Amino acid sequence: MWQSLLKNREALLAVVIVLMIAAIGSRVPSFVSPGNLVEMFNDTSILIILALGQMMVLLTKGIDLSMAANLALTGMIVALLNFHYPELPVWTLMLIATALGLVMGAINGLLVWKLGIPAIVVTLGTMSVYRGIIFLLTDGGWINAHQMSQAFLALPRTALLGLPVLSWCAIAALLLVGYFLRFSRTGRALYTAGGNPTAAWYTGINAGKMQFISFCLSGTLAGFCGYLWISRFAVAYVDVANGFELQVVAACVIGGISTMGGIGRVLGCLCGALFLGVINNALPVIGVSPFWQMAISGAVIVIAVLLNERGNKRKGRLILRDAALARQKQAVNP
């Protein structure tokens, strides 16, 4: 039982999350109250959505470090539109943010696909460009809650069946991405393109095109989160979500998504994000210094990467061993 649990990253993470919540709850009973658990999931919702986008890029052996900057730019644009044109419907602003995110993701994808520039270099560059555009648009200024309409601020907080709309957005993203990766031809091709580009080429799958699609999807989710973030925290400025891209990558790595491509599941992505969400909410409750929070998060990421790489190497050795055994049997019994 324990061996199978250790091999199943999602089950192991789920057990660790439950134990963490129980341990904190034994010291601070209010931490395990239904209201606080709902709020903790709500706080993690944006991280979950962004991690799903990052996961699709990682599956193709890429990485998107511009997600937080994409979020900040789209959020600032819709905040400015809401400030100058408060009569615009909120759904229109959400669509604008999502479309802008798609465009920025497509720019990343085209640079990686057509020009062959490494994804980490491209997204580091566009991250700075997007932050710079925010500064040019605002001259370093802020848009605060008093400059936003009530409808703009209210939607993510609106309760539906006991959960805020923001939480329902995360649940919907999990279901849609899970269905896409499991049942669609393009979703399955993302795994093939990242796991074995040579096999993908022989089966007619363009690995570069799959990377482009993954960046488009990542940018779309980041743009959508741009509205959610700004309306959730009721402030827009240049450094919104600065450094948050590291949390997104960490959630994926902790959830078992391989940085070498082709390996990862939506459930693991969810567990990784929830793990970080519990840490971020629990450590301040028990009085842990923010510096220790960063150290603990960093240590967890390193351990997760080591576990991922060990798992990948073990699988590779098994494949080679099975192939060698098959050749031996064929030689003995021609």
Summary of the structure (lengths in Angstrom):
residues: 334
radius of gyration: 21.3
end to end distance: 40.0
largest distance: 80.5
contacts: 1155
relative contact order: 0.17
helix: 80%
strand: 2%
